[in-house]
Amino acid sequence: MDIAGITETTQYLTFELDREIFAVEIGKVREVLDSTRVTRVPKMPDFLRGVINLRGSVVPVADLRLKFGMPGTKETVNTCIVVMEIDLEGEPTVLGALADSVQEVLELPVDRIEPPPRIGTRLKTGFIKGMGKRDEDFIIILDIDRIFSTDEIATVPEKALEHSGSMLLEGEGLDS
């Protein structure tokens, strides 16, 4: 069985968005951060909440809830930022994604993964690699490289610098 390129048991980081469990391949995850202050940058798409300073680098932070058409993330003690390296048209790009909470690292054998649902042509499911099954629950396995476009993400650091000058790279105005 070849579910969107899944051919073997793989480890996934699972996280919650609006009471649903999502997963990304652990190899895409760099780290998980406690929620921190995000600096808003004008003229960014609504789902991009802004940028953070991650050890001197400007990292855009996306609200996956907004990207998926859910209500925006409300910060709680469990809210975190999953920092991932995604592939945008062959270019590795670091991106933070807000999550309501991180659950666990989970191994899913390929026989516990079903193809993504086909629900007409109006619902785009190309960013879903598969539906993992754990007991009676489903885990939506994301193809994180297909969620964002280069146009949405690539200009974020430039916009951040235009807005704040070199202060972002120097670490001023952002929490590390």
C-alpha positions, -999 to +999 in steps of 0.1 A: +000+000+000+014+034-010-006+062+007+008+095-007+043+082-004+040+064+029+056+030+024+069+021+059+063+026+096+070+062+103+071+084+134+049+114+136+045+143+160+008+146+168-008+179+178-043+192+184-062+218+165-098+225+174-102+191+192-089+172+161-056+154+161-031+161+133+003+147+126+035+156+107+065+134+100+090+138+128+117+144+103+101+177+094+100+189+130+130+209+143+116+217+177+086+226+198+085+259+216+063+272+244+041+300+230+060+332+228+053+368+217+048+369+179+056+402+162+029+412+137+040+423+103+017+444+081+004+431+047+009+394+056-019+369+048-044+365+077-032+330+086+003+343+091+003+356+127+038+373+123+074+364+131+095+352+160+132+355+166+146+320+168+182+324+178+188+353+155+167+341+125+133+355+115+108+327+115+073+332+102+045+317+124+013+304+108-020+297+125-030+264+110-065+268+124-070+298+101-053+282+072-077+252+075-108+275+079-112+270+116-115+297+142-082+313+151-060+299+179-067+313+213-037+311+235-038+288+265-011+273+288-009+244+263-005+265+231+029+259+214+048+266+182+059+236+162+090+247+143+093+228+110+115+228+079+092+226+049+101+224+012+088+253-009+095+245-045+128+229-037+138+256-012+141+245+025+121+270+046+118+272+084+082+279+096+065+279+130+029+266+133+007+273+162-009+243+178-035+241+206-013+214+222+013+188+213+003+153+220+031+127+215+055+112+190+037+082+176+048+053+153+022+044+127+027+013+106+015+017+070-014-008+076-029+016+101-031+044+075-060+049+051-060+071+020-074+107+025-111+110+019-124+120-015-152+144-009-162+159-042-141+185-059-149+214-036-129+202-006-091+202-013-075+174+005-042+174-014-023+185+017-035+153+036-011+123+032-035+099+049-057+091+078-040+073+106-060+050+128-054+047+166-080+026+183-113+042+171-098+076+165-084+091+133-053+112+130-050+135+100-015+131+086-005+163+069+018+167+039+032+199+054+051+207+022+018+211+003-001+233+027+017+266+020+027+282-013+059+300-020+040+333-026+025+330+009+057+323+028+088+333+008+085+371+013+077+370+050+113+377+062+117+406+037+084+421+048+094+417+085+127+436+077+109+463+057+085+468+087+111+467+115+144+475+099+173+455+111+159+453+147+144+419+141+178+403+132+194+420+161+167+405+184+151+438+196+114+438+198+111+401+198+111+375+226+137+348+219 
